[in-house]
């Protein structure tokens, strides 16, 4: 921008000095040439007004008047009637410079106003877009809340009715198993029965946990310590799946909330990552403070999540695995929201997934 201004100023100076030199170097006998030179002065005057608005137009016309006036007085003074015409020409120079500058300045001001209006419209559009996204997000949260409310009412009633017969079935199966020879094939069937009853019981327990989440206890605890405990608990399935675990975190990261609830959320995410890597891979768990919040990331190198499923993975009963219940991530999402945080997911099929938990830090730490 500054370079363009310097070039324009140099052009004006060259034009004014060049035309003035022609006046002084050309004899007055060649008055037809001087008429042409006088008209040429309008070029730098108009350019000065267009490039530098009112200040440029007036400054250029005044500069030309100062340079041209001695030529009129000393070289044309002895010509009768001619100096008056040229004095009027000087007056016209200044008038043209003033008018050109005024018009140019108005055009510049209109352009500036148009740019400001366009900027305000762009900001308004961005704000409306942001508000629209927020409305959609709130609407989705309301729909999820409705689903959770319906699920809570349904599961609370069914869970108690189901658990009692499940307990009877399991007890009966254990009695039958004790009375069967381990070499008998029926012994294996009894074990399968007990195993399936236990699985159903876990599903029922998930229903209960989801329908009646315990109130979060607000106490400050070290997130890194809880993450180490979770990784210790999952060491056996991690080794079984041949998954390499990388833990990134130093010192202490204090977060207010319920230690056991967040531990359950972390455990769900680790188990979810292990299930996404049945043939082995790498699980990277990292935690740190950024922008006044704690950020805990769980990154795996598993199968990834299809793009069309990313918006539904936190919905109850939605799962991409045949043996899954679809409640693990939903419970994790509820726990994180209950702590005033949020959870984000990034994934591409075949490239793994990254779950990031954002939890508020204490006011003193932020």
Secondary structure in CASP SS format (residue, H / E / C, confidence):
PFRMAT SS
TARGET T0000
AUTHOR 0000-0000-0000
METHOD secondary structure of the structure
MODEL  1
X C 1.00
X H 1.00
X H 1.00
X H 1.00
X H 1.00
X H 1.00
X H 1.00
X H 1.00
X H 1.00
X H 1.00
X H 1.00
X H 1.00
X H 1.00
X H 1.00
X H 1.00
X H 1.00
X H 1.00
X H 1.00
X H 1.00
X H 1.00
X H 1.00
X H 1.00
X H 1.00
X H 1.00
X H 1.00
X C 1.00
X C 1.00
X C 1.00
X C 1.00
X C 1.00
X H 1.00
X H 1.00
X H 1.00
X H 1.00
X H 1.00
X H 1.00
X H 1.00
X H 1.00
X H 1.00
X H 1.00
X H 1.00
X H 1.00
X H 1.00
X H 1.00
X H 1.00
X H 1.00
X H 1.00
X H 1.00
X H 1.00
X H 1.00
X H 1.00
X H 1.00
X H 1.00
X H 1.00
X H 1.00
X H 1.00
X H 1.00
X H 1.00
X H 1.00
X H 1.00
X H 1.00
X H 1.00
X H 1.00
X H 1.00
X H 1.00
X H 1.00
X H 1.00
X H 1.00
X H 1.00
X H 1.00
X H 1.00
X H 1.00
X H 1.00
X H 1.00
X H 1.00
X C 1.00
X C 1.00
X C 1.00
X C 1.00
X C 1.00
X C 1.00
X H 1.00
X H 1.00
X H 1.00
X H 1.00
X H 1.00
X H 1.00
X H 1.00
X H 1.00
X H 1.00
X H 1.00
X H 1.00
X H 1.00
X H 1.00
X H 1.00
X H 1.00
X H 1.00
X H 1.00
X H 1.00
X H 1.00
X H 1.00
X H 1.00
X H 1.00
X H 1.00
X H 1.00
X H 1.00
X H 1.00
X H 1.00
X H 1.00
X H 1.00
X H 1.00
X H 1.00
X H 1.00
X H 1.00
X H 1.00
X H 1.00
X H 1.00
X H 1.00
X H 1.00
X H 1.00
X H 1.00
X H 1.00
X H 1.00
X H 1.00
X H 1.00
X H 1.00
X H 1.00
X H 1.00
X H 1.00
X H 1.00
X H 1.00
X H 1.00
X H 1.00
X H 1.00
X H 1.00
X H 1.00
X H 1.00
X H 1.00
X H 1.00
X H 1.00
X H 1.00
X H 1.00
X H 1.00
X H 1.00
X H 1.00
X H 1.00
X H 1.00
X H 1.00
X H 1.00
X H 1.00
X H 1.00
X H 1.00
X H 1.00
X H 1.00
X H 1.00
X H 1.00
X H 1.00
X H 1.00
X H 1.00
X H 1.00
X H 1.00
X H 1.00
X H 1.00
X H 1.00
X H 1.00
X H 1.00
X H 1.00
X H 1.00
X H 1.00
X H 1.00
X H 1.00
X H 1.00
X H 1.00
X H 1.00
X H 1.00
X H 1.00
X H 1.00
X H 1.00
X C 1.00
X C 1.00
X C 1.00
X C 1.00
X C 1.00
X C 1.00
X H 1.00
X H 1.00
X H 1.00
X H 1.00
X H 1.00
X H 1.00
X H 1.00
X H 1.00
X H 1.00
X H 1.00
X H 1.00
X H 1.00
X H 1.00
X H 1.00
X H 1.00
X H 1.00
X H 1.00
X H 1.00
X H 1.00
X H 1.00
X H 1.00
X H 1.00
X H 1.00
X H 1.00
X H 1.00
X H 1.00
X H 1.00
X C 1.00
X C 1.00
X C 1.00
X C 1.00
X C 1.00
X C 1.00
X C 1.00
X E 1.00
X E 1.00
X E 1.00
X E 1.00
X H 1.00
X H 1.00
X H 1.00
X H 1.00
X H 1.00
X H 1.00
X H 1.00
X H 1.00
X H 1.00
X H 1.00
X H 1.00
X C 1.00
X H 1.00
X H 1.00
X H 1.00
X H 1.00
X H 1.00
X H 1.00
X C 1.00
X C 1.00
X E 1.00
X E 1.00
X E 1.00
X E 1.00
X E 1.00
X E 1.00
X C 1.00
X C 1.00
X C 1.00
X C 1.00
X C 1.00
X E 1.00
X E 1.00
X E 1.00
X E 1.00
X C 1.00
X H 1.00
X H 1.00
X H 1.00
X H 1.00
X H 1.00
X H 1.00
X H 1.00
X H 1.00
X H 1.00
X H 1.00
X H 1.00
X H 1.00
X H 1.00
X H 1.00
X H 1.00
X H 1.00
X H 1.00
X C 1.00
X C 1.00
X C 1.00
X C 1.00
X C 1.00
X E 1.00
X E 1.00
X E 1.00
X E 1.00
X E 1.00
X E 1.00
X E 1.00
X E 1.00
X E 1.00
X E 1.00
X C 1.00
X C 1.00
X E 1.00
X E 1.00
X E 1.00
X E 1.00
X E 1.00
X E 1.00
X E 1.00
X E 1.00
X C 1.00
X C 1.00
X C 1.00
X C 1.00
X C 1.00
X C 1.00
X H 1.00
X H 1.00
X H 1.00
X C 1.00
X C 1.00
X C 1.00
X C 1.00
X C 1.00
X C 1.00
X C 1.00
X C 1.00
X C 1.00
X C 1.00
X C 1.00
X C 1.00
X C 1.00
X C 1.00
X C 1.00
X C 1.00
X C 1.00
X C 1.00
X H 1.00
X H 1.00
X H 1.00
X H 1.00
X H 1.00
X H 1.00
X H 1.00
X H 1.00
X H 1.00
X H 1.00
X H 1.00
X C 1.00
X C 1.00
X C 1.00
X E 1.00
X E 1.00
X E 1.00
X E 1.00
X E 1.00
X E 1.00
X C 1.00
X C 1.00
X C 1.00
X C 1.00
X C 1.00
X E 1.00
X E 1.00
X E 1.00
X E 1.00
X E 1.00
X E 1.00
X E 1.00
X E 1.00
X C 1.00
X C 1.00
X C 1.00
X C 1.00
X C 1.00
X C 1.00
END
